[in-house]
Amino acid sequence: MDDETDAAAIQGLVSTIRGEGLLPLVVGPHAGTLANGIPVQRTYGACRSVEFDAVLVAARPAPAPDAVPTTDAKGGEPTTAPVDPRVVLLLHECFRHAKAIGAFGTGAETLADADLPTGATGIATGASGDDVWAQVHTLMQQHRAWDRFETA
């Protein structure tokens, strides 16, 4: 989520999720309220995947001012990733922990930027938050997407 995310779509999605008896947490680049009026419960720097059963990605958040760019191990040159590295870390952790991940709108680009396979088991993409939430809610009923990983 970032300051340009469609507020009406997010507020509707938050209401839908709360209506199902679940607690959605909005994660953003800074504390307080985003420019679009959406209150933030966690910042990129103050959340980890252990807090979430699933993650919905609604934006392609540029690195926040307090983000530390990653460094290429071979060349020693900082990379200029288009997405905040803490969001990428959160998505990688959720993927490794077989949690459901959903993305809509520009959030689908975030999955690509994080090098996540969009066709993998447990990853849902779509045009709207409601469509993706329906898929993620079904995935959450299985608890984890263990089929995401091959067994030896």
C-alpha positions in Angstrom: 0.0 0.0 0.0 1.2 3.5 -0.7 -0.1 7.1 -0.8 -1.5 6.6 -4.3 -3.5 3.4 -3.7 -7.2 3.7 -4.5 -8.7 4.5 -1.1 -12.3 3.4 -1.9 -11.1 0.0 -3.1 -9.0 -0.6 0.1 -11.7 0.7 2.4 -14.2 -1.7 0.8 -11.8 -4.6 1.0 -11.0 -3.9 4.7 -14.8 -3.8 5.4 -15.3 -7.1 3.6 -12.5 -8.8 5.5 -13.7 -7.4 8.9 -17.2 -8.6 8.0 -15.8 -12.1 7.8 -14.6 -11.8 11.4 -10.9 -11.3 10.4 -8.6 -8.5 11.3 -7.0 -6.8 8.3 -3.9 -4.7 9.0 -2.9 -2.0 6.5 0.8 -1.8 5.9 2.2 1.4 4.5 5.5 3.4 4.1 4.9 5.6 7.1 2.8 5.6 10.3 -0.4 7.5 10.7 -2.6 8.1 7.7 -1.7 7.8 4.0 -2.3 10.8 1.7 -5.4 9.0 0.4 -6.9 9.0 3.9 -6.3 5.3 4.7 -5.0 4.7 8.3 -1.9 2.5 8.6 -1.6 -0.1 11.3 2.0 -1.2 10.4 4.9 0.3 8.5 7.2 -1.5 6.1 9.9 -1.3 8.8 7.7 -2.5 11.6 6.1 -5.6 10.4 7.1 -9.2 9.7 5.4 -12.1 8.0 4.8 -13.8 11.3 1.9 -11.4 12.0 0.0 -12.4 8.9 -1.9 -15.5 7.8 -2.0 -14.1 4.2 -0.9 -10.9 2.4 -2.8 -8.9 -0.2 -0.7 -6.5 -2.3 -2.6 -3.5 -3.6 0.3 -1.4 -4.9 3.8 -1.2 -6.2 5.3 0.8 -3.4 8.5 2.6 -4.2 11.3 2.5 -1.6 10.3 4.8 1.3 12.9 7.4 2.3 14.1 5.2 5.2 14.6 2.1 3.0 18.2 0.8 2.7 18.9 -0.3 -0.9 20.2 -3.9 -1.3 23.7 -4.4 -2.6 24.8 -6.7 -5.4 27.1 -9.2 -3.7 29.3 -9.5 -6.8 29.7 -5.9 -7.9 29.2 -4.1 -4.7 26.9 -1.6 -6.4 23.6 -0.6 -4.8 20.6 -1.8 -6.8 17.8 0.5 -7.5 14.8 -1.8 -7.1 11.4 -0.3 -8.0 9.8 -1.7 -4.9 10.7 -1.1 -1.2 13.1 -3.9 -0.2 11.1 -4.5 3.0 8.0 -5.3 1.0 10.0 -7.8 -1.0 11.3 -9.3 2.2 7.8 -9.7 3.6 6.6 -11.4 0.4 9.6 -13.7 0.3 9.0 -14.7 3.9 5.3 -15.3 3.2 6.2 -17.4 0.1 8.7 -19.6 2.0 6.2 -20.1 4.9 3.6 -21.3 2.3 1.2 -18.5 3.2 -1.5 -17.3 0.8 -0.5 -14.2 -1.3 -2.8 -12.1 -3.4 -2.2 -9.2 -5.6 -4.4 -6.9 -7.7 -3.9 -3.7 -9.7 -0.2 -2.7 -9.6 0.3 -5.2 -6.8 0.8 -7.9 -9.5 3.8 -5.9 -10.7 5.2 -6.1 -7.1 5.1 -9.9 -7.2 7.1 -9.8 -10.5 9.6 -7.3 -9.0 10.0 -9.7 -6.0 10.7 -12.6 -8.5 7.7 -14.6 -7.2 6.2 -17.0 -9.6 2.6 -15.7 -10.1 1.4 -19.1 -11.2 2.6 -20.8 -8.0 0.2 -22.6 -5.7 -1.2 -20.2 -3.1 -0.7 -17.1 -5.2 -3.8 -15.3 -6.5 -3.9 -12.4 -8.8 -6.7 -10.4 -10.4 -8.0 -7.1 -11.4 -9.9 -6.2 -8.2 -9.4 -6.6 -4.5 -12.7 -8.4 -4.1 -11.9 -11.0 -6.7 -8.4 -11.6 -5.2 -9.8 -11.7 -1.7 -12.3 -14.4 -2.6 -9.4 -16.6 -3.9 -7.2 -15.8 -0.9 -10.0 -16.5 1.6 -10.4 -20.0 0.0 -6.6 -20.5 0.2 -6.6 -19.5 3.8 -9.1 -22.3 4.6 -6.3 -24.8 3.7 -4.1 -23.0 6.2 -0.9 -23.2 4.1 -0.1 -23.8 0.4 2.2 -26.8 1.0 1.8 -27.9 -2.6 3.9 -24.9 -3.5 7.0 -27.0 -2.8 8.0 -30.2 -4.4 8.7 -33.2 -2.1 11.9 -35.2 -2.6 
